[in-house]
Amino acid sequence: MENKTRETKRINIVLSNENHSWFKQRAAEMGVSMSGLMAMALDSYKTQQIMANQIPDMLEAMEKFQLLQQLNFQETED
């Protein structure tokens, strides 16, 4: 099995005291580092943004599919 390592970059961010406390507490509850929790949160946010950007295309595809279903239903009634 091939061992693939992910390239990573280190960044520094400034957090409010409230966010710092929340991340610190949540990381302790989950048994992960604050940095790890923040990386997971950013991955989740990225996925949400990608999906949100695809919603208009998905809605359009659903509308086309529903139209095709209606046309097929009308053809079978004739």
TIDOZA-637304 format. One record per residue (C-alpha): residue in three letters; z, x, y; residue number from 0. Coordinates in steps of 0.2 Angstrom, whole numbers. Layout:
+------+-------+-------+-------+-----+
: code :    c3 :    c1 :    c2 : pos :
+------+-------+-------+-------+-----+
:  Ala :     Z :     X :     Y : NUM :
...
+------+-------+-------+-------+-----+
END
This chain:
+------+-------+-------+-------+-----+
: code :    c3 :    c1 :    c2 : pos :
+------+-------+-------+-------+-----+
:  Met :     0 :     0 :     0 :   0 :
:  Glu :    -5 :     7 :    17 :   1 :
:  Asn :     9 :     9 :    29 :   2 :
:  Lys :     3 :     3 :    46 :   3 :
:  Thr :    14 :     6 :    62 :   4 :
:  Arg :    13 :    -4 :    77 :   5 :
:  Glu :    10 :     5 :    93 :   6 :
:  Thr :    24 :     0 :   106 :   7 :
:  Lys :    27 :     3 :   124 :   8 :
:  Arg :    44 :     4 :   132 :   9 :
:  Ile :    46 :    -6 :   149 :  10 :
:  Asn :    61 :    -9 :   160 :  11 :
:  Ile :    65 :   -26 :   168 :  12 :
:  Val :    77 :   -33 :   180 :  13 :
:  Leu :    87 :   -48 :   174 :  14 :
:  Ser :    99 :   -60 :   183 :  15 :
:  Asn :   117 :   -59 :   177 :  16 :
:  Glu :   115 :   -76 :   169 :  17 :
:  Asn :    99 :   -71 :   159 :  18 :
:  His :   107 :   -55 :   154 :  19 :
:  Ser :   123 :   -64 :   148 :  20 :
:  Trp :   112 :   -77 :   139 :  21 :
:  Phe :   102 :   -63 :   130 :  22 :
:  Lys :   117 :   -53 :   125 :  23 :
:  Gln :   126 :   -68 :   118 :  24 :
:  Arg :   110 :   -74 :   109 :  25 :
:  Ala :   106 :   -57 :   102 :  26 :
:  Ala :   124 :   -55 :    95 :  27 :
:  Glu :   123 :   -72 :    87 :  28 :
:  Met :   106 :   -68 :    79 :  29 :
:  Gly :   111 :   -50 :    74 :  30 :
:  Val :    97 :   -42 :    83 :  31 :
:  Ser :    96 :   -31 :    98 :  32 :
:  Met :    93 :   -38 :   116 :  33 :
:  Ser :    77 :   -28 :   116 :  34 :
:  Gly :    72 :   -36 :    99 :  35 :
:  Leu :    76 :   -53 :   105 :  36 :
:  Met :    66 :   -51 :   121 :  37 :
:  Ala :    51 :   -45 :   111 :  38 :
:  Met :    52 :   -60 :   100 :  39 :
:  Ala :    54 :   -71 :   116 :  40 :
:  Leu :    38 :   -63 :   124 :  41 :
:  Asp :    28 :   -65 :   107 :  42 :
:  Ser :    33 :   -83 :   107 :  43 :
:  Tyr :    28 :   -86 :   125 :  44 :
:  Lys :    12 :   -77 :   122 :  45 :
:  Thr :     8 :   -89 :   107 :  46 :
:  Gln :    12 :  -104 :   118 :  47 :
:  Gln :     1 :   -99 :   132 :  48 :
:  Ile :   -14 :   -95 :   120 :  49 :
:  Met :   -11 :  -112 :   112 :  50 :
:  Ala :    -9 :  -121 :   129 :  51 :
:  Asn :   -26 :  -114 :   135 :  52 :
:  Gln :   -34 :  -120 :   119 :  53 :
:  Ile :   -28 :  -138 :   121 :  54 :
:  Pro :   -43 :  -144 :   132 :  55 :
:  Asp :   -55 :  -138 :   119 :  56 :
:  Met :   -45 :  -146 :   105 :  57 :
:  Leu :   -45 :  -163 :   114 :  58 :
:  Glu :   -64 :  -162 :   117 :  59 :
:  Ala :   -66 :  -158 :    98 :  60 :
:  Met :   -55 :  -173 :    93 :  61 :
:  Glu :   -64 :  -185 :   105 :  62 :
:  Lys :   -81 :  -180 :    97 :  63 :
:  Phe :   -74 :  -182 :    80 :  64 :
:  Gln :   -67 :  -199 :    84 :  65 :
:  Leu :   -84 :  -204 :    91 :  66 :
:  Leu :   -93 :  -198 :    75 :  67 :
:  Gln :   -81 :  -208 :    65 :  68 :
:  Gln :   -84 :  -224 :    75 :  69 :
:  Leu :  -103 :  -221 :    73 :  70 :
:  Asn :  -101 :  -219 :    55 :  71 :
:  Phe :   -90 :  -234 :    53 :  72 :
:  Gln :  -103 :  -245 :    63 :  73 :
:  Glu :  -117 :  -238 :    52 :  74 :
:  Thr :  -108 :  -243 :    36 :  75 :
:  Glu :  -104 :  -261 :    43 :  76 :
:  Asp :  -123 :  -264 :    46 :  77 :
+------+-------+-------+-------+-----+
END
